Amino acid sequence: MKYTKPINIQGLGTRALRRVQVGQWVTAGEGGPLGRYLGCKKSRTLIVVVGWHENAKRYPEGPTAYWQTLRDYALGE
């Protein structure tokens, strides 16, 4: 699957969110902050896990640890 330009996830339904490729750049609204989609956590309600680019830059252990921590959360690990 190819990555596309950042996707606005604000208006997507549950089915569409589950089909977004992990690692895809996303925004929360038109012109909103840039983030990376990391998956949907399995639970009774839909939990969409997105890592925001600005937060990754400020993470104490570094951006790689930030992305990995959130991906593990999305996978339930």
C-alpha positions as a Markdown table, in Angstrom:
| # | Residue | x | y | z |
|---|---|---|---|---|
| 1 | Met | 0.0 | 0.0 | 0.0 |
| 2 | Lys | 1.3 | 3.5 | -0.8 |
| 3 | Tyr | 1.3 | 6.4 | 1.5 |
| 4 | Thr | -0.7 | 9.4 | 0.4 |
| 5 | Lys | -0.7 | 13.1 | 1.4 |
| 6 | Pro | -1.8 | 13.7 | 5.0 |
| 7 | Ile | -5.4 | 12.5 | 5.6 |
| 8 | Asn | -7.8 | 14.5 | 7.7 |
| 9 | Ile | -9.1 | 11.9 | 10.2 |
| 10 | Gln | -11.6 | 14.1 | 11.9 |
| 11 | Gly | -14.5 | 13.2 | 9.8 |
| 12 | Leu | -13.6 | 9.5 | 9.0 |
| 13 | Gly | -15.9 | 6.8 | 10.3 |
| 14 | Thr | -14.9 | 3.7 | 12.2 |
| 15 | Arg | -14.6 | 1.4 | 9.1 |
| 16 | Ala | -12.4 | 4.0 | 7.3 |
| 17 | Leu | -10.2 | 4.6 | 10.3 |
| 18 | Arg | -9.4 | 0.9 | 10.6 |
| 19 | Arg | -8.3 | 0.8 | 6.9 |
| 20 | Val | -5.8 | 3.6 | 7.3 |
| 21 | Gln | -2.2 | 2.3 | 6.9 |
| 22 | Val | 0.0 | 2.4 | 10.0 |
| 23 | Gly | 2.6 | 5.2 | 9.6 |
| 24 | Gln | 0.3 | 7.3 | 7.4 |
| 25 | Trp | 0.6 | 11.1 | 8.1 |
| 26 | Val | -2.7 | 12.5 | 9.3 |
| 27 | Thr | -4.2 | 15.8 | 10.5 |
| 28 | Ala | -7.0 | 16.5 | 12.9 |
| 29 | Gly | -9.0 | 19.0 | 10.8 |
| 30 | Glu | -8.0 | 21.0 | 7.8 |
| 31 | Gly | -4.7 | 22.7 | 8.5 |
| 32 | Gly | -4.5 | 21.0 | 11.9 |
| 33 | Pro | -1.4 | 19.5 | 13.5 |
| 34 | Leu | 0.5 | 16.9 | 11.7 |
| 35 | Gly | 0.7 | 13.4 | 13.2 |
| 36 | Arg | 1.3 | 9.8 | 12.3 |
| 37 | Tyr | -1.4 | 7.2 | 12.5 |
| 38 | Leu | -0.4 | 4.3 | 14.7 |
| 39 | Gly | -3.5 | 2.1 | 14.7 |
| 40 | Cys | -6.7 | 1.5 | 16.6 |
| 41 | Lys | -6.6 | -0.1 | 20.0 |
| 42 | Lys | -8.9 | -3.0 | 20.6 |
| 43 | Ser | -11.5 | -2.2 | 23.2 |
| 44 | Arg | -15.2 | -1.8 | 23.6 |
| 45 | Thr | -15.0 | 1.7 | 22.1 |
| 46 | Leu | -12.8 | 2.8 | 19.2 |
| 47 | Ile | -9.5 | 4.3 | 20.4 |
| 48 | Val | -7.5 | 5.8 | 17.6 |
| 49 | Val | -3.8 | 6.1 | 18.3 |
| 50 | Val | -2.0 | 9.0 | 16.7 |
| 51 | Gly | 1.4 | 10.3 | 17.6 |
| 52 | Trp | 1.7 | 14.1 | 17.0 |
| 53 | His | 4.9 | 15.3 | 15.4 |
| 54 | Glu | 5.5 | 18.2 | 17.8 |
| 55 | Asn | 5.1 | 15.9 | 20.8 |
| 56 | Ala | 7.6 | 13.5 | 19.3 |
| 57 | Lys | 10.2 | 16.2 | 19.1 |
| 58 | Arg | 9.8 | 17.0 | 22.8 |
| 59 | Tyr | 9.7 | 13.4 | 24.1 |
| 60 | Pro | 12.5 | 13.0 | 26.7 |
| 61 | Glu | 13.7 | 9.6 | 25.4 |
| 62 | Gly | 13.7 | 10.9 | 21.8 |
| 63 | Pro | 11.3 | 10.6 | 18.8 |
| 64 | Thr | 11.9 | 6.9 | 18.1 |
| 65 | Ala | 11.0 | 5.9 | 21.6 |
| 66 | Tyr | 7.8 | 8.1 | 21.4 |
| 67 | Trp | 6.6 | 6.4 | 18.2 |
| 68 | Gln | 7.5 | 2.9 | 19.6 |
| 69 | Thr | 5.7 | 3.6 | 22.9 |
| 70 | Leu | 2.5 | 4.7 | 21.2 |
| 71 | Arg | 2.6 | 1.8 | 18.7 |
| 72 | Asp | 3.0 | -0.7 | 21.6 |
| 73 | Tyr | 0.0 | 0.9 | 23.2 |
| 74 | Ala | -2.1 | 0.6 | 20.0 |
| 75 | Leu | -1.1 | -3.1 | 19.8 |
| 76 | Gly | -2.0 | -3.6 | 23.5 |
| 77 | Glu | 1.5 | -4.5 | 24.6 |
